Every structure is written in C-alpha cells, then in structure tokens.
C-alpha cells in the first residue's frame, strides 16, 4: 500500500546499548523518510482508508 509513498529505511544495531543491556538493540531509521518523520506511514494509511466524506 505504501509503494511509491514511503521508502525502505535501514535497521542498524547499536553496539553500545546492546552491550549495556546484554541483548541486541536495533533501531529502525524512520528519520530517513522523505519527510523526516516516523509518522508518515500511519498518517498515509489513515487518509488512504478514510471514506470520501471524511477526506473532503
């Protein structure tokens, strides 16, 4: 549903936090979206699935 709207973003491991917590910690780099916002997917989905009256 988000093809052409959102880009795939990296997932990176944080070695310092992983070592401190004793378990792998990964971050999803949603700040790399075109908008710089992690809320793009939710907002797009909400508008795309709204009925026409709500969109207006």
C-alpha positions in Angstrom: 0.0 0.0 0.0 2.9 2.4 0.6 4.9 1.5 -2.5 6.0 4.8 -4.0 5.0 6.7 -0.9 7.4 5.6 1.8 11.0 4.4 1.2 12.5 1.4 2.9 14.7 2.6 5.7 17.8 1.0 7.3 17.8 -1.1 10.5 21.0 -0.6 12.5 22.4 -2.3 15.6 23.6 -0.1 18.5 26.6 -1.9 19.9 26.9 0.3 23.0 23.3 -0.1 24.1 23.4 -3.8 23.1 26.4 -4.3 25.4 24.9 -2.3 28.2 21.6 -4.3 28.1 23.1 -7.6 27.3 20.8 -8.1 24.3 20.8 -6.9 20.7 19.2 -3.5 20.3 18.2 -2.4 16.8 17.0 0.9 15.5 14.7 1.4 12.5 15.8 4.6 10.8 12.4 6.2 10.1 14.1 9.6 10.2 15.4 8.7 6.7 11.9 9.1 5.3 11.5 11.9 2.7 9.5 13.8 5.3 12.0 13.1 8.1 9.0 11.8 10.1 8.3 8.4 11.6 4.5 9.2 11.4 4.3 9.1 7.6 3.0 5.5 7.4 0.3 5.9 9.9 -0.9 9.2 8.6 -0.9 8.0 5.0 -2.8 4.8 5.9 -5.4 6.9 7.9 -6.1 9.2 4.9 -6.0 6.4 2.3 -8.5 4.3 4.1 -10.9 7.1 5.1 -14.3 7.3 3.4 -14.7 10.0 0.8 -16.8 12.3 3.0 -14.1 12.2 5.7 -11.4 13.0 3.2 -13.3 16.0 2.0 
